[in-house]
C-alpha cells in the first residue's frame, strides 16, 4: 500500500525534482501515525505515475499546489527539536 505525505515549501524550486533533497514531511496516511513528522532525504518527481508514494505539496501559507508529486524516501533523519 502506498503512503501519502505532505510538505510545505517556500518555492517549488526547493524540491529539486529528480535530485536528492532534505525535507520535513508529515504522514497523511490514515491510521495511528497520521500527522507524524519526519525529516528525510528523498527524491521528488512530478507526475501521477511513477516510483514512490504520493506527496501533497503546499506553499508556506498552506495553499495546495495543483501538480501531482511522488516521493521516494532514501533515508530518515532525526528531527531537531525546536525551542520556543
Secondary structure, 3 states (H helix, E strand, C coil): CCCEEEEEECCHHHHCCCCEEEEEEEECCCCCCCCCEEEEEEEEEECCCCCCEEEEEEECCCCECCCCEEEEEEEEECCCCCCC
